[in-house]
Amino acid sequence: IEPKEENNLLGEILLCPTRIKKVAKRYKKDFKGELAFNFIHGFLHLLGYNHKNTKDTREMRKKEREILNKIKIAI
């Protein structure tokens, strides 16, 4: 009998650089900052954060800002 393989996969984060570039341009944001924001946003979803209501949205936005500040990315 083979031991069960541990599955530590949280999920996937799919990023579309073309779309991110368009959004960054539309809102006059830096592409790298927008890319970092989208990655962090997706990662927080994998960790269980969401924005289904105002309280959850505030909590998720706060966490996004904390992480972006730590890596010195302005949004």
N, C-alpha and C positions, 0 to 999 in steps of 0.2 A: 504494500500500500504506500502510495506516494503521499508525503505530507502536503497539506493544503498550502498553496502559495498565498502569502499575505498580500492583500490588495490595499495599498496605501494611497491609491489614486483618488484625488478629490474631484477631479473633473478636468475640463479643458477651458482654456481662455483663447478665444479666437479674436484676432485683431485685424482690421482691414486698414492698412496704411493709407490707401487712397481716400477712404471715407474720413479717416482721422485727419488727414491733411485738409480736406474740404471743410470740415467742422472747425479746425484750428484757424483757417483763413477767414471763415465767416464771422467768427467771434474774436478775430484779431489776437489769437493765442499762439504761443510758440509750439511748433510741431512736436518737439521732444517732450514738452510739458504735457501736451494733450495725450501723447502716446503713453506716458507714464501714468497719467490720471486714469486712462482707460484700462491699463493693465491692473492697477491697484483696485479700481472699481470691480473688475471681474474677479480678482483674487478674493476680495471681501465677500462677494456673492458665494464663492466656493466655501468660504468659512462660515456661511450662514447669515450674513448681513443681508438686509433687503431694504426697500423703500416703498413698502406697501401702505404705510401711514406716516403722518407727520413725525411722530416720535421716532420711528425706525429710520426715517430719512435723516433727521437731525443727528442721530447716533452714527449712521453710516458716513455722512458728510464730515462729521468731527473726526472720525477715524481716518478718512481719506486725507484730510488736512494734516493730521498728526504725522502720517507716513510721508506725505509729500514734503513736509517741513524737515523731517529727519534726513531725507535724501536731497534736500535743497532744491526742490522743484517748485516753482511758483505757478499757481493756477489763477 
